[in-house]
């Protein structure tokens, strides 16, 4: 097994060597993925690179235990240390977001949203949310999802001119719909969210305000985006993305009654045994996010996104909303090349070592598997150490690939430049 292309930490090398002795085929695949991550530029807005400490906590012996229930109230014996690590994660999450209650057990963000719906609503209740076509999330009401199957979903939308939230429009929709819940927080929205204004709208119609901050949680924790507290009744998030932890979910609240309902709807309402190894990794990630250098990193994430935006605009690309206030950009490819699709752009860029995802833009004429846009994010590249000048260079690489129509020679040339940049900013160090 060859790990020579990556400077893995000693524990990772030992893990691969151990696995190679037992299952060489699986070890080969894991080593290849380490190399792929090290030798490509990760620009998917929902992805990041965890620290070695977080990764190894996620791969620890905590995986061996069933721990159904909550600290101090388990359905199995032998949970003393699992109680400790879960309580540690809870305490750190509350400190990180400035709230009183946290449930760290959701397996993912969608599970967190499912439990939040179950805690705050009854089947058939009305929910007001941004549709997925405009940057919302599938767990906010897409018909095949749990949310769209069991609840009556109504939409508010973005201003068609600015592509930004129009709070008066949201208020008008809330008055017309009279929802039980209003959701704010999105998957492809590059601007600041006014949580206080959303709470005023929710209070006017007697609705619960749910903030899904999965994309911006790390920015919120670092103080570079406004917090949903004290405005939201319930807050859900993932623990990866900008929070730079393991893949998982988290539910937060300041209200004891809400917290009690959430606990019941996570377990036994929608999940069985928690993933204790992932909860351990969450605790480690939350500790990292409480450090001063995390605030520096998050500030750089936003600066890098704005530099990437500047580079792309200078190359002739249109950005939805005209720019970004957070970690992500939504690029409209149509003005640059009417025939260029998000699917083509994603494929060509990957062949050059730049990892992105196709994404619909507001009022996209193409379907979700083709699209007219790209969603880009700067969290992972900031974790590697890139700064503003590097992001402008990355914008130039993107333009070379797309302007060249995916030409193989151009993609190979860009890939060499990608490798040079990766050498300057090694992932494993």
N, C-alpha and C positions, 0 to 999 in steps of 0.2 A: 504494500500500500504506500502510495507516494503522497506525502504532505509537504514536499519541498517548496511548492509555490506559495505556501502560506506560513506565516510565523505564528503558529498556534502556541497558546500557553501550555505549560507542561502537563497540566491536568487533562487538557483536551487531547494532547498527544498520547497520554497514557490510556485515555478512554478509547481512542481509535485503535491503539495497539491491542488492548484487551478485547475489543469487539472483533478485530481482525482475526484473532486466534480462535474465536468461537463462530463468527459469521462473517467471513471475508467479503461476501457480496454486499451485505448491509453496510459494512465498514467502507467499502469502495464508494458507495453512493453518498454516505455522509461526508467522506473526504472530498468528493467531487463538489458537493454543495458548499463546503467551506471554501474551496478554491473559487467557485462561481461568485460567491459573495465578495471575496477578497479582490477579484479581478474585474468587477463591474461597478458601475455607478448606480446606486439605488435611489431612484427618484419617485417611487410610489409613495403617495402622501400618507398612506395608512401603515407604512412599515418603518422600522428603525433597527438599530443594532444594539443588543443588550450588552452589558458588561460581562466579563467572565464570571464575576461573583453571582450575578443574576442567573446566568446560564447554568452554572453548576449547582446552584440551589434548586433550580427546576429539575435537575437530573439526580436529585439526592434520594436517600433512603426514606424520606417522607412519603415517597410514592407507594410504600409497602402497606399502608395502613388505611383501613376504613375508619372514618370519623364522622358518621352521620350525626347530625345535631349541631350544637354550638358549644363554645367553651364552657365547661362546667356542667354540661347537660348533653352527654353523648349516649348513643345506643350501643356502643361497644366499649369494652375495657381497654386499658393500655393506651389511653389518649392523653396522658399527662403533658407530654412535650408538644403534642399537636394542639392542645389547648393553649399552651404558651406561645407557639409561633403564630397561631391565628389571632390571639389577643394582641400580640405585638404588631401584626399587620393592621388590625383595626385601629389601634392607638395611633400608629404612624399615619394612616390615611386621614384620620380626623385632624391630626396636627397639620398635615399637608394642605388640606382644603379648608381648614377653619370651621369645621362643623362638629356636631355632637355624636353622630351615629354613622356607622359604616358597616355594610355587609360585604365581605371580601370573597364570598363563596361563588358567585356566578362564574360559570365556565367561560363565558364570552360576553360581549356587549349585547348581542341579541337576546341572550338568556337574561341579562340584567333588565332589558326592556320588557321582556315577557313577564318577569316577576313584578315589575313596576306597574304594568297594566293590570295584572291580577290583584295587586294590593290596593290600587286606587280606583278601580272601575268594576262594574258588573257587565257581563256579556250584553252586547247591544247598545251600550252607552256610546255617546257621540264623542269623537276625538277630532280636533282641528290640528292639521300638520301640513308641512311643506311636502309636496309630492316628490317622488324619487326623480322624476324628469327634470326637476328644478334644483336638485341638490339635496333632497331629503334622503332618508335611509329606508331600506325595505322593511325594517321592523317598526316603522312609523305608520304603516297602514297599507303596504302593498297587498293586493288581494290574495295571492297565494300564501302569504305569511300569516302566522298566528294573529297578528294585529288586525289585518284586513279581513280575516275570516270570522272573527268573533266580535268585532266592534264596528260601529257605523262611522266610517272615516269621511271627513270633509277636508277640503283643501283651502289653504291660502296660498298666494303665489308671489313671486318677485315682481317688482316694477318692470314692465317690459322695456322701458328705455334705459334705466340705470342697471338693471339686473341685480338690484339690491333690495333688501327688505323694505317694504312700505308699511310702516307701523299703523298708519291710519287705515289702510286696506285690511290689515290683520284685525284691527278693532271692529271694522265694519263686518267682516266675515264672522267674527265671534258673536256679535250682536244678532246676526241673522241665524247662525247655527245653534247658538246656546250650548256649546259643548261642555262635557263634564271634565275634559282635559285638553289643554293646549300644549303642544310640543314645540320647543325651540332647541336648536343644535342640529348640525347638518354634516353631510359627508363631502360636499363639494361647494362650500360657501367660503370665499376668501376674505370676508369682511368681519368687523367686530359686531358682536351680538349685544343688543341693549336689553339685558335681562330685567332691569328695573322697569322698562317700558312694557315688556311682556307681562310682568307681574301686575301692573296696573290694569292691563287689558283683561287678564284672568280674573282679577278681583271684581272688575265691573260686571262680569257675567257669571260670577260664582264658580269658576273653573279651577281645577288643580293645574298648576304650572309644573311641567316636567322639562328639565333641561338635559339633553343628551350631549355631553361635552366630549364624546369619544375622541374626536380629532384634536381638540384644543386643550385637553386636560393638563398636559405638561406646561403649556403656556399659562393656563390659569394658575396652576400650582406655583409657578415662578413669578407671578405677578405681572406678566407682559400681556395678558388679556384680562378684562374684567371678570370677576367671579360671579357664578350664579347665586351664591349665598350673599345676603340673606333672602334673596328674592324667590328662588324656586322652592316649591314644596318638596320635590324629590329630584335628585340628580343621578343620572346614570353615566357610566363611561366604560371604556376599555382601559386596560392597564398597559397596553403596548403603545403604538403610535408615538405621540409626543411625550407620553409619560415614561417611555423608555424602559418598560418592564416586560414581564412575560406576557404571552397572549392570554388574556382573561378579562373578566368583567368586574364591576364594582358599583355599588349603590350607596348613595350618601343622602343624609337628611339631617335637619336640625330639630325635627319634631319626633318626640318619643312614640306617639301613637302611630305615626307613619312608619317609623323604624320597626315597631312590633309587627305591623302588617307585612312589611317587606320580608322580615325574617321568616314568617310563616309561609309566604309565597315563594321564597327561594327554596327552603326546605321545611316541610315536605311537598310544597306546592308545585314546584317545577323541576326539582333536581333531587337526586339521591345523595350518595357520598360525595363530599367535596374533594377536589384535587389538592391534597395537602402539600404536595411538592410544589405546585404552582403558587399556592398561598404563601409558602416559605419564600419563593422567589419574589412575590409581590412585596413581602415585608422588606426584603433586601433592596428592591427598587425604590420603595417609598423612602427608605433611609437615604439613598443616593439623592433623591429629588429634594430632600430637606437641606442639602448642603448648598453653600453659597455658589459653588462652581456650576451647579445645575441652573441657577438663575442666569449666570453668564452664558451658558450654553443656549438656553431658551431665547435670550435676547439675540444671540447670533443666528438662531434659526430664522427669526423674523427678518433680520438684516440680510441674510442670504436669500430669502425668498424675494425680497424687494430688489436685490441685485440681479437675480435670475430674471425677474420680470423686466427690469430695465434692459437687459441684454436681448431678450426675446422681442420686446417692443422695437428696439433699435433695428432688429433684423426684419421687421415688417409683420410681426404676428399680432393678432388682436387678443387681448386678455379680457375675459368676461369680468364685468364690473370695472374694468380699466386698470386693475392692479390687485394688490393684496395687503391685508393687515396682519396676516397670520403666517402659517407655514406652507400654505398651498396656493397654487395657481391653477386656474382653469383656462386652457388655451383654446381659442376658437381657430381652427385651421382653415376655415372657408375663405376668409379674405386673402390669405396667402396663396391658396391653391384650391379652387372650387372642387376639384376632383379628389383631393387628398382626404382620406378618411382616418379616423382615429385608429382603426384596426391596422391599416397599412403603416401608419406612423409608429405604432407600438412595435410592430414586427421588424420594421427597418431599424429602429433604434436599438432593439435588443440584439440584432445582428452586429451592431457596432459597439456593444457592451454597455449600453445605456438602458436601464430598466424603468419602464413607465407603464401606465395603463390608459387604454382608450377610455373615454368618458363622454357621456352626453353633455351637451350644453343646453341652456334654456331654449325651449322651442326648437330642439334639434330635429331636422327633417329626416334624419337617419335613425335606424333602430339601435337598441342597446348593445348589440354585438358588432356593430359597425361604427357608429357615432361620427360626429364631426369635430370632436375635441380630444384633448389630452388633459389629464389631471396630473400635476407635478407637485412634489413636496420636497422640502429641504431638510427634514429632521435627520435622516440617515447620513447624508453627506456632511451635515454639521457635526454629527457624532464622530465622523472620520477626521474632522479637523479643517475642512475647507472653509474659506472666508469669501468675502464679496468678490474680489478679483477672480478667484477660482470659479465662482458661479457664473460670472460673465463669460469666462472661457468655456464653461459647460454649455451655456446658451449658444455660443458659436459652434460647438460640436453638434448640438441638436440641429441647428440650421443647416450645417453642411450635409448632414444625412438626409434631411427632409427636402432640401433644395435639390439634392442630387437624385431624388426619386428612388432612393434605396439602392443606388448603383453599388455593385459588389466591391469595386475597387475603392470607392469613396468610404464605404462602411469599414473596410479593412484599414484604411488610413486613419479613420477616426478611432477605431479600436486600438490602434497603436498609441494614439494620444491618450486614450482612456487608461491604458496600461501604465503609461508614464505618470499620469496623475495618481493612479492607485499606488504606484511605487513611492510617490512623494507622501501619500497619506495612507499607510498600510492599515488595514482593518484590525489585524491582530498585532498588538504591540503592548 
